[in-house]
């Protein structure tokens, strides 16, 4: 299976989990506070949410813009996002199923006042960063995790041959170099979070097998070892996963 197909299959499998959320507000969410406090809201403007998933921030920002577009590779995520949009009666948001790394942005140049990519692998390469900048006529934000401590994830990684090479830190380093080369001085804002996730043994095994298969083709032995590992740590048939996380928001204004 090609990498993009693996990515799509993984995120499709996660759509139900990501669809259950409270829409963030400026008074209770650090990312929303950042957008507001740094004057990145344009009431008559357009925003683009790259890798929007189930549409949490697309819908959160819709009341503050004339229109918002969310893009994602996962059609199941976007189905969940559209259902939530209809439920919330938000009429100025729309979704497009596309791979940001592969899509042609002709016609979108300088179209958006705010372009953001919040915790998504869709923007992770030099080319994808440059495309993001091309469609922005003003503000951009990229949010990545730069630290994660998760005992379960570390043990699964060892089973698979230690294939995880950091998180978003190297990608953000690349972004800084791109911006500095153009005379732009990006700013940063950090958030500390604790993620807690409870899953059945089967759900945990399936999720991690799909997740690690994005990084490499797993052998049947590795898949079986992952399943056995989760069975060995389960309590009453359930897995409790806790992740300590540091998020880094990098934000800047384009020189246009």
N, C-alpha and C positions, 0 to 999 in steps of 0.2 A: 504493500500500500504506500502511495506517495505521501510525503510529509504533510501536505495541505489536506489530503484526505484523512490522514490520521488526526490532524488538528480538528477538523470539522467533526469527525466521529466523537472525539473526546468532548468537545464543547456541547455537542448535541446531547450527549449522555448526562451533562451537568445542568441542563436547562431547567428541570423541575426544581433543583436545589437553589438556583439563582433567581428563580421567578418569585420566590417568597421574600419580599422585602418591604420595609417602610420607606417611602420616598423621602430622601434627605431634605433638610431645610437649612437655611442659613443659621438659624439659632441652635442647631444641634449637630452640625456636621462640619468637620474641620476643612474639608475640601471646598464646600460651599462658602464657608467663611472666608477662605483665601480668595476665591473668585470675586466675592463681593468687596473685600477690604482693599484689594489691589486694582479696583476699578476695571475689572474685566467683564462687566455686564454692559450690554448695549441694547437698550429697550427697543430700538428700531433696527437692530442688526440680526445677523444669522450666526448660529453656532453649529459646529460639527463635532460629534462624539465618535471617535474612531475606536472600533472594538467595543461597542456599547453593551454587548451581552444582552441581558434581559431588560435593558433600557432604564436602569435606575437613575443615572445622571442626565440622560436625555430628558426624561420627564421632570426631574428636579429643576432643570434650568429652563424648561419651556415657558414658564410664566414670566421670565425675565427677558426673553428675546422675542423678536417677531416670528422667527421660525428656528427649529432645531432639527438636524438630520442625524440619525444614528446609523452607523454601518457595522456589520459583523459578518464573519464567515459562516456562522451557524444559523441555519434556517429555523431550527427549533428554538434557539434563543430569541430570534426575532418574532416568532409566533407568540411566544410568551410576552414579549415587549408590546406587541400590537394589542393583545388581549388586555394588558394592563392599561395601555393608552386609552382604549375604548371605555374601560371601566371607570377611569378617572376623568373621562370626558375632556381630554386634552386634544385640541384640534390643530395645533400648530407644530406638531412633531410628526416625523415620518421616518421610516426605516428602509435601508437598502442592504440586500444581501450581497456582499462582495468581500474579496480578499484584498485588504489595503495594499499588501506587498505586490499584488499582481494587477490591480485595476489601473485603467487608463484615466488620468485625472483631467484630460483635455476638456476645457469648458468650465472647470472648477477653479481655475487660477484666480487668486485674490478675491474669492467669493465669500469668505467667512471672517467675521470679526473676532470670533474665538474658536480655536481648534484645540481640542484636548484629547488625550489618550490616557485613560485612567486604568492602571493595572491590567494592561493587555499586551500580549506578544505581537499584536498586529503592527506595532511601531517599535522596532528593535534593531533595525539595520540602518546604515547610512542612507541608502536609497529611500527607505520608508520615512526617515526623519526629513529628508529633503522634500519629499512629496507633501508631507504635512506642512512644511513651511511655505511651499508654493501656493497652497490653497488658502493660506491665512493672509489677511491684509492688516492684521493688527496683533492680537495676542495668541500665545500658545502655552499649553501646559502638558507636561509629560509626568506621570506618576508611576514609580516603580518601587518594588521592595528592594532594599539594599542589605537587609539582614533578616534571616529567618532561623529560629531555633525550634526544631520539631524532631523529637526522638524517633517517632514512627517514620517520618520521611527519611531520616538519616539511615535507619535500619533497612528500609526498602531500597535505598540507593546502594547500600553495600551489597545487597542481594543481586542487584543488577550490574555490579561491577564498577561502582563509583563513577557514574556518568553525569551527575549533576555538577556543573561547573559554575557555581555561584547563582545569583539571581539577576537583578537588574543593574548591578553596580558597573559592570563593564560596558553595558549599553549606554548608561548615563555618561560615563567617561567619554565615549565616542561622541555623544551629543554635545558635551561641553566643548570638545575640540572643534567640532563643526561650527558652533556659534562663535567661539572666540576668533576663529579664522575670518569671520565676517564682521568683527568689531562689535559683537553683541555680548553683553555681560549678563548672563542668566542669573536669576536669584533662586534660592532654595528654601523650602519649608518642610520640616520633618514632623512625622506623626509616629507615635508608638501605639501599637495595638496588640491585643491578645485575641486570637481566633480560636474558637472552640467549636468542634464539629463532632456530632454523634452519628454513627452509622452502624448498620448491621455488618456482620462479617462478610457476607456476600457483596454488599454494596461497596465496602471498603476495598475488597479484593478487586472487584470489577473496575472501580475508579482508578486505583493505582496501576493496574495492568494497562488500562487505556492511557493513563498519563505518562508512564514510562515508555510505552510503545511509540509515543511521539518522538522520543529521544533516540531510540534504537529499536531494532526488531528483537523482541524477546524470544528466548527459547522456551519450549514447553517446560523444561526443568525450572527455569526462572519463574514462570507463571505459577507453577505448582508450589515453589518455595514461598512466593508472596502469599498465596492462599493459606499455606500452612502457618506462616508467621502470624497472620491475623487471627487464625483459629487459636493459636497458642496464647495470645494476649487478651482475648475477648473475656468480658465479664457479663454473664447472663446473655450471651449472644451478641453483645454490643461492643463497639469500639469507640473510645473517647479520644479524640485527637486535639491536642493543644499546641498552638504555634505562637511564639513570641515574634513580633514583626516590627521592623522600622521601615516606614514608607518615606520616600523622598519625592517631593513635588518640585520639579524644575519648571520655572515659568519665565517668560521673556516677551518682549515686544519686537516685532520685525521692523527693520529699517526700511520702510517703504513709503 
